[in-house]
Amino acid sequence: MAAKETDEVPDLGQIRQRIDDIDERIQALINERARFAQDVGVSKGELAAAVDYYRPEREADVLRRVKSRNTGPLRDEEMLRLFREIMSACLAQQEPLKVGFLGPEGTFTQTAVFKQFGHSVRALPFHTIDEIFQEVESGAADFGVVPIENSTEGSVNNTLDMFLTSPLKISGEIELRIEQHLLGSEKGLEKIDRICAHEQSLAQCRGWLRENLPQVELIGVSSNAAGARRARDEHGTAAIGPDVAADVYDLEILVSNIEDRADNATRFLVVGRELLAASGNDKTTILVSTSDTAAGSGVLFNLLQPLAEHGISMTRIESRPSRRKNWDYVFFIDLAGHAAESPLAEALQELESRSSLFKILGAYPTALD
């Protein structure tokens, strides 16, 4: 049946005027929120730094509520990103948070920093994971972001080993979908003679490269950022990397998402100097070892038995050499729940009594996405 001639067509001018009115109200509300954020800083004292009133557990609770009340058409991911940026800008009014990451600039770890903290932080690139821990311990950085595991490559052992001696606590986790893009300064695949990228990125994109650029030379370099620098400076050179690398090195994204596996993801940890309060949906990570006198079969089962008895979900376990003596191991375990809340608190108390080494490495909000 044909539409009636009386059906009204929306007036474009009126729609734009309504959008302008909404923008004005949004801007006023953002500034009102920023003024309240200033009041929070004042309540902590005139000399309070951003880290003194930044509460990751409070931020996680706010973002969970943003996600729960989102009705579209914007996707949850987009809505969360917008609110993270608003909170980041509000927090940075007096002094931005200083967040160390595994550099150089243009890496996936830097992308993880911006996903967790927004773009109003001061992101500090460091050469090694050890250096990130040292700078956070000394107070030169407020937090650090370090890789802990990849869905296809497994655990990052250097990060695990740092927790054996470091006093730092885990303040959060970030799950980042690894999107590999082909980057270059010249448009047109026919102009590419070579691709410079980290060996891991080349491996993750090998199927696409073989199908689409079979004659191009593949060159492994120390990092995707190093490859991006060469793509910026050399004719005929392209690189592989994230969006942030294109921004930092002024490159074009020639082809998006060239990775062979769409489910490739990396998990990062946020390390800080304090153990956090509960946020309502948390994860706890512990470091534990069996008793020095324990021997025989079933030792690990007996050690972890309190978790089963209290109905605690164990989401991950990883073993590493203890560095105390040969063939002695410690276990890194991720558990559902917050260390200070029942029933996990009681289970951990019993587990500690059976251990020769026991550390709560962190109790922190579970990653939203």
C-alpha distance (Angstrom), angle and dihedral (degrees) to the residues before:
residue distance angle dihedral
M1 . . .
A2 3.82 . .
A3 3.81 119.2 .
K4 3.78 115.7 -99.7
E5 3.78 116.4 -99.2
T6 3.82 87.8 -128.2
D7 3.86 93.2 62.9
E8 3.79 107.0 120.9
V9 3.78 121.4 -125.7
P10 3.84 112.7 -143.1
D11 3.78 112.1 -103.8
L12 3.82 108.2 -120.0
G13 3.80 92.5 -151.2
Q14 3.79 92.3 54.1
I15 3.81 91.9 47.7
R16 3.80 91.3 52.3
Q17 3.79 91.2 47.8
R18 3.80 90.7 53.0
I19 3.81 90.3 49.2
D20 3.82 89.6 51.5
D21 3.81 90.3 50.5
I22 3.80 91.3 50.1
D23 3.82 91.3 47.9
E24 3.79 89.7 53.4
R25 3.81 92.3 51.9
I26 3.82 91.9 45.7
Q27 3.81 90.9 51.8
A28 3.80 92.1 49.2
L29 3.82 91.4 50.0
I30 3.80 92.8 48.3
N31 3.80 90.3 52.8
E32 3.80 90.0 47.3
R33 3.80 88.9 52.9
A34 3.80 90.0 49.1
R35 3.81 90.8 53.5
F36 3.80 90.6 53.3
A37 3.81 88.8 49.0
Q38 3.80 87.7 55.0
D39 3.80 89.0 52.7
V40 3.81 89.3 54.4
G41 3.81 89.2 54.5
V42 3.81 92.3 48.8
S43 3.81 91.0 50.2
K44 3.81 88.6 59.1
G45 3.80 92.7 53.8
E46 3.78 136.9 -85.4
L47 3.80 93.9 -85.3
A48 3.79 96.5 45.8
A49 3.80 114.3 132.4
A50 3.80 123.5 -144.5
V51 3.81 91.6 -100.1
D52 3.82 90.1 58.9
Y53 3.79 93.3 65.2
Y54 3.80 102.0 25.8
R55 3.80 107.2 108.8
P56 3.83 114.2 -173.0
E57 3.80 92.0 -168.6
R58 3.82 91.0 54.3
E59 3.82 91.2 47.6
A60 3.80 91.3 49.8
D61 3.81 90.5 52.4
V62 3.82 91.4 49.8
L63 3.81 92.0 50.2
R64 3.80 92.9 47.7
R65 3.80 88.9 55.0
V66 3.82 90.2 48.1
K67 3.79 89.2 54.3
S68 3.82 94.8 45.4
R69 3.80 94.5 53.2
N70 3.80 96.7 42.4
T71 3.81 110.2 118.3
G72 3.82 99.1 173.3
P73 2.90 160.5 -162.8
L74 3.81 82.6 167.5
R75 3.81 112.2 69.3
D76 3.81 118.8 -115.4
E77 3.81 89.5 -111.5
E78 3.81 92.3 56.9
M79 3.79 93.9 44.6
L80 3.80 91.6 50.4
R81 3.80 91.1 49.1
L82 3.82 91.4 52.3
F83 3.79 93.2 50.4
R84 3.80 92.5 45.7
E85 3.80 89.4 55.9
I86 3.81 92.1 48.1
M87 3.81 91.3 50.8
S88 3.79 91.0 44.6
A89 3.81 92.3 52.9
C90 3.80 92.6 46.2
L91 3.80 92.3 50.3
A92 3.81 93.2 48.3
Q93 3.81 96.6 57.0
Q94 3.80 94.4 104.5
E95 3.78 102.4 20.9
P96 3.83 128.7 -13.2
L97 3.76 121.8 -123.8
K98 3.80 113.5 -100.0
V99 3.80 110.4 -133.0
G100 3.79 122.6 -176.7
F101 3.79 120.7 -149.1
L102 3.78 139.8 174.8
G103 3.79 102.5 -87.9
P104 2.89 171.7 -141.3
E105 3.79 104.7 104.3
G106 3.78 115.1 -91.4
T107 3.82 97.7 44.7
F108 3.78 129.7 128.8
T109 3.81 88.5 -110.5
Q110 3.80 89.4 62.1
T111 3.80 88.5 50.5
A112 3.82 87.9 53.3
V113 3.83 89.9 52.5
F114 3.80 91.8 54.9
K115 3.80 92.3 44.6
Q116 3.81 91.6 54.6
F117 3.81 101.9 34.7
G118 3.81 106.2 20.9
H119 3.79 126.1 -123.4
S120 3.83 97.2 -71.6
V121 3.81 93.1 78.9
R122 3.78 124.2 94.9
A123 3.81 103.8 -112.7
L124 3.82 112.0 -154.2
P125 3.84 117.6 -161.5
F126 3.82 117.2 -145.4
H127 3.78 130.2 -174.5
T128 3.82 100.2 -129.4
I129 3.79 141.4 21.9
D130 3.81 88.7 -118.8
E131 3.81 89.9 58.1
I132 3.80 92.0 51.6
F133 3.82 90.7 54.5
Q134 3.80 91.6 47.4
E135 3.81 93.8 50.3
V136 3.81 93.1 49.3
E137 3.81 91.4 46.4
S138 3.81 90.9 52.0
G139 3.82 93.5 47.4
A140 3.80 94.0 -116.4
A141 3.82 86.4 118.3
D142 3.80 124.9 33.5
F143 3.79 95.1 -148.3
G144 3.79 138.3 -0.4
V145 3.79 131.2 -145.4
V146 3.81 116.9 -148.9
P147 3.83 132.8 170.9
I148 3.80 114.9 -110.6
E149 3.82 105.9 173.1
N150 3.79 144.2 -5.7
S151 3.80 122.8 -145.5
T152 3.80 92.1 -127.5
E153 3.83 104.6 24.4
G154 3.83 99.7 42.1
S155 3.81 130.8 -141.1
V156 3.80 128.7 -2.3
N157 3.80 99.7 -128.4
N158 3.79 96.0 -167.1
T159 3.80 90.7 62.1
L160 3.80 92.0 48.6
D161 3.80 92.2 49.4
M162 3.82 93.0 52.5
F163 3.81 89.8 65.0
L164 3.81 90.8 61.8
T165 3.80 90.7 76.3
S166 3.81 107.2 10.2
P167 3.83 121.1 100.8
L168 3.82 91.2 -150.6
K169 3.79 121.5 119.2
I170 3.79 130.4 -141.9
S171 3.81 108.2 -107.4
G172 3.79 100.0 178.3
E173 3.77 148.3 -21.7
I174 3.80 130.9 -122.7
E175 3.78 125.4 -159.3
L176 3.78 111.0 -158.5
R177 3.77 124.6 -171.2
I178 3.80 104.8 -136.4
E179 3.79 107.7 -128.4
Q180 3.79 112.7 -177.0
H181 3.81 116.0 -159.0
L182 3.79 130.2 -171.8
L183 3.82 106.1 -120.7
G184 3.79 130.9 -166.1
S185 3.78 145.6 148.8
E186 3.81 93.9 -129.9
K187 3.80 123.0 59.4
G188 3.79 117.5 -129.4
L189 3.80 128.3 62.0
E190 3.79 90.4 -129.7
K191 3.81 89.4 70.1
I192 3.82 93.7 60.3
D193 3.81 116.1 103.5
R194 3.80 98.7 164.2
I195 3.80 140.7 11.0
C196 3.80 120.1 -145.2
A197 3.81 117.7 -162.5
H198 3.78 143.2 129.8
E199 3.81 112.1 -71.1
Q200 3.80 91.0 -116.6
S201 3.80 92.3 55.8
L202 3.79 91.6 46.6
A203 3.81 88.7 52.3
Q204 3.81 92.7 48.0
C205 3.83 90.6 53.0
R206 3.80 100.2 35.9
G207 3.81 95.7 112.5
W208 3.80 93.6 52.9
L209 3.81 92.2 44.1
R210 3.80 92.2 49.5
E211 3.80 91.6 50.9
N212 3.80 99.5 41.7
L213 3.83 106.7 25.6
P214 3.82 105.7 23.5
Q215 3.82 95.0 152.6
V216 3.82 96.9 49.1
E217 3.81 119.0 107.1
L218 3.83 113.5 -117.8
I219 3.81 114.5 -147.1
G220 3.81 122.7 -171.2
V221 3.82 115.3 -141.7
S222 3.81 135.4 178.4
S223 3.81 95.2 -94.6
N224 3.78 141.3 -7.2
A225 3.79 87.0 -108.1
A226 3.81 89.5 60.0
G227 3.79 88.4 51.0
A228 3.80 90.9 49.6
R229 3.81 90.7 52.7
R230 3.81 90.1 53.5
A231 3.81 91.1 47.9
R232 3.80 88.7 53.0
D233 3.81 93.9 48.5
E234 3.82 104.6 34.1
H235 3.80 129.5 65.3
G236 3.77 112.7 -127.9
T237 3.82 94.1 20.6
A238 3.80 123.8 118.3
A239 3.79 130.6 -179.7
I240 3.79 141.1 -153.6
G241 3.78 122.5 -129.3
P242 3.81 150.6 105.4
D243 3.82 129.8 -60.8
V244 3.80 90.9 -94.9
A245 3.82 91.3 60.6
A246 3.81 89.8 56.4
D247 3.81 89.8 51.9
V248 3.80 96.1 45.4
Y249 3.83 96.1 46.3
D250 3.83 97.7 34.2
L251 3.79 95.5 -117.7
E252 3.79 132.8 150.4
I253 3.80 121.1 -118.0
L254 3.80 98.2 -123.4
V255 3.82 95.9 -179.8
S256 3.81 126.4 5.8
N257 3.79 126.7 -138.8
I258 3.78 102.4 6.2
E259 3.83 93.6 161.6
D260 3.81 114.7 123.9
R261 3.82 95.2 -136.4
A262 3.79 118.0 53.2
D263 3.83 91.7 -162.9
N264 3.81 96.0 58.8
A265 3.81 109.0 130.8
T266 3.80 139.6 161.6
R267 3.78 126.6 -147.0
F268 3.80 118.5 -145.0
L269 3.80 131.1 -169.0
V270 3.78 126.9 -140.5
V271 3.81 110.3 -141.7
G272 3.80 123.3 -159.9
R273 3.78 140.7 155.3
E274 3.83 101.4 -100.2
L275 3.79 138.9 62.1
L276 3.82 108.1 -121.0
A277 3.78 130.0 -129.7
A278 3.80 119.5 -116.4
S279 3.80 118.3 -75.5
G280 3.80 98.4 -169.8
N281 3.81 97.9 -101.2
D282 3.77 110.0 49.6
K283 3.76 146.3 156.0
T284 3.81 127.4 -148.4
T285 3.80 125.6 -152.5
I286 3.80 120.5 -160.3
L287 3.80 135.9 -175.7
V288 3.80 112.6 -144.3
S289 3.78 141.2 165.5
T290 3.78 133.1 -170.8
S291 3.79 122.0 -101.1
D292 3.81 115.2 -78.9
T293 3.80 88.8 -123.2
A294 3.80 95.4 47.8
A295 3.78 116.3 111.5
G296 3.77 141.1 156.9
S297 3.77 133.5 41.4
G298 3.78 123.1 -29.9
V299 3.81 95.0 30.3
L300 3.81 94.7 131.7
F301 3.81 91.1 43.0
N302 3.82 91.0 53.9
L303 3.79 91.5 46.1
L304 3.80 93.5 53.6
Q305 3.79 97.2 37.5
P306 3.85 93.7 103.1
L307 3.80 88.9 63.3
A308 3.80 91.7 57.8
E309 3.80 93.0 43.2
H310 3.81 91.3 54.8
G311 3.81 94.5 42.5
I312 3.81 95.6 -113.9
S313 3.80 117.6 164.6
M314 3.81 114.0 -132.8
T315 3.81 108.2 -154.4
R316 3.81 99.5 179.9
I317 3.81 140.6 7.6
E318 3.80 126.9 -173.9
S319 3.81 129.9 175.5
R320 3.81 127.0 -145.9
P321 3.84 134.0 173.5
S322 3.81 108.7 -87.6
R323 3.83 94.9 -139.7
R324 3.83 87.3 -137.3
K325 3.80 97.0 97.6
N326 3.80 139.9 -22.1
W327 3.80 117.6 -66.5
D328 3.80 92.5 7.2
Y329 3.80 115.8 129.8
V330 3.77 140.5 -166.0
F331 3.78 126.2 -154.1
F332 3.79 128.0 -136.4
I333 3.80 108.8 -154.2
D334 3.82 130.9 -174.7
L335 3.79 114.4 -153.0
A336 3.80 133.2 -172.5
G337 3.82 112.1 -114.1
H338 3.80 139.1 31.0
A339 3.81 120.2 -65.7
A340 3.81 92.5 -129.7
E341 3.80 96.2 51.6
S342 3.80 132.6 77.4
P343 2.94 135.3 -70.5
L344 3.81 93.0 17.3
A345 3.82 93.7 51.2
E346 3.82 91.8 59.3
A347 3.81 92.8 44.5
L348 3.81 91.5 52.0
Q349 3.79 91.7 49.4
E350 3.80 90.6 55.9
L351 3.80 92.5 42.8
E352 3.81 91.2 52.5
S353 3.81 91.0 54.5
R354 3.82 89.2 58.7
S355 3.82 95.4 47.1
S356 3.77 135.9 87.9
L357 3.79 89.8 -157.1
F358 3.80 126.0 26.2
K359 3.82 129.9 167.8
I360 3.77 132.1 164.3
L361 3.80 100.9 -139.6
G362 3.78 94.3 -173.7
A363 3.79 148.1 -35.5
Y364 3.78 108.2 -146.4
P365 3.82 144.5 154.3
T366 3.79 115.6 -74.4
A367 3.82 112.6 -113.2
L368 3.78 111.9 -92.1
D369 3.79 97.7 -144.3
